[in-house]
């Protein structure tokens, strides 16, 4: 959901956990969040994101795979 400060809030939440990746608005109005880190940290990050932004989240698509180690931090990407 764009327009509710989702990206900035997600980045702030990510700062509390050992995760890296990015959040980005998509052209169709959705938001893409990509994160990697230890499984327990990812679970806590996603739970905190759902708690703080859940009222703005209408649908979640989840895909998991091996971490590639390509991110140094958690950032906002601009299209």
KOLMIBA-728645 format. One record per residue (C-alpha): residue number from 1; residue in three letters; x, y negated, z negated. Coordinates in nm, 2 decimals. Last residue first. Example, Ala and Ser with C-alpha at 12.3 -4.5 7.8 and 13.67 -1.06 7.14 Angstrom:
! residues 2
(2,'Ser',(1.37,0.11,-0.71))
(1,'Ala',(1.23,0.45,-0.78))
END
This chain:
! residues 79
(79,'Unk',(1.18,-0.31,0.93))
(78,'Unk',(1.31,-0.43,0.60))
(77,'Unk',(1.47,-0.18,0.36))
(76,'Unk',(1.45,-0.23,-0.02))
(75,'Unk',(1.73,-0.06,-0.20))
(74,'Unk',(1.81,0.22,-0.45))
(73,'Unk',(2.18,0.26,-0.47))
(72,'Unk',(2.48,0.44,-0.30))
(71,'Unk',(2.26,0.64,-0.06))
(70,'Unk',(2.39,0.91,0.18))
(69,'Unk',(2.43,1.19,-0.08))
(68,'Unk',(2.25,1.44,0.15))
(67,'Unk',(2.00,1.57,-0.11))
(66,'Unk',(1.84,1.89,-0.01))
(65,'Unk',(1.48,1.88,0.09))
(64,'Unk',(1.14,1.77,-0.04))
(63,'Unk',(0.84,1.63,0.14))
(62,'Unk',(0.55,1.46,-0.03))
(61,'Unk',(0.26,1.28,0.12))
(60,'Unk',(0.07,1.06,-0.13))
(59,'Unk',(-0.26,0.90,-0.08))
(58,'Unk',(-0.44,0.60,-0.22))
(57,'Unk',(-0.17,0.44,-0.43))
(56,'Unk',(-0.25,0.09,-0.55))
(55,'Unk',(-0.40,0.20,-0.89))
(54,'Unk',(-0.10,0.43,-0.93))
(53,'Unk',(0.15,0.15,-0.93))
(52,'Unk',(0.28,0.15,-1.29))
(51,'Unk',(0.19,0.50,-1.39))
(50,'Unk',(0.26,0.65,-1.04))
(49,'Unk',(0.60,0.48,-1.03))
(48,'Unk',(0.68,0.61,-1.38))
(47,'Unk',(0.59,0.96,-1.27))
(46,'Unk',(0.80,0.93,-0.96))
(45,'Unk',(1.10,0.81,-1.15))
(44,'Unk',(1.06,1.08,-1.42))
(43,'Unk',(1.03,1.36,-1.16))
(42,'Unk',(1.33,1.22,-0.97))
(41,'Unk',(1.54,1.20,-1.29))
(40,'Unk',(1.45,1.56,-1.37))
(39,'Unk',(1.54,1.68,-1.02))
(38,'Unk',(1.88,1.50,-1.02))
(37,'Unk',(1.90,1.24,-0.75))
(36,'Unk',(1.74,1.15,-0.42))
(35,'Unk',(1.47,0.90,-0.32))
(34,'Unk',(1.29,0.80,-0.01))
(33,'Unk',(0.98,0.58,-0.04))
(32,'Unk',(0.78,0.49,0.27))
(31,'Unk',(0.50,0.24,0.24))
(30,'Unk',(0.19,0.25,0.45))
(29,'Unk',(0.04,-0.04,0.64))
(28,'Unk',(0.08,0.10,0.99))
(27,'Unk',(0.41,-0.09,1.06))
(26,'Unk',(0.58,0.08,0.77))
(25,'Unk',(0.69,-0.10,0.45))
(24,'Unk',(1.02,0.03,0.31))
(23,'Unk',(1.15,0.18,-0.01))
(22,'Unk',(1.50,0.31,-0.05))
(21,'Unk',(1.73,0.58,-0.18))
(20,'Unk',(1.92,0.64,-0.51))
(19,'Unk',(1.81,0.79,-0.84))
(18,'Unk',(1.97,0.79,-1.18))
(17,'Unk',(1.67,0.62,-1.35))
(16,'Unk',(1.58,0.28,-1.49))
(15,'Unk',(1.69,0.10,-1.18))
(14,'Unk',(1.43,0.30,-0.98))
(13,'Unk',(1.15,0.12,-1.17))
(12,'Unk',(1.28,-0.22,-1.05))
(11,'Unk',(1.31,-0.09,-0.69))
(10,'Unk',(0.96,0.05,-0.71))
(9,'Unk',(0.83,-0.28,-0.84))
(8,'Unk',(1.00,-0.47,-0.56))
(7,'Unk',(0.87,-0.24,-0.29))
(6,'Unk',(0.51,-0.23,-0.44))
(5,'Unk',(0.47,-0.60,-0.48))
(4,'Unk',(0.10,-0.57,-0.40))
(3,'Unk',(0.10,-0.67,-0.04))
(2,'Unk',(0.16,-0.32,0.11))
(1,'Unk',(0.00,0.00,0.00))
END
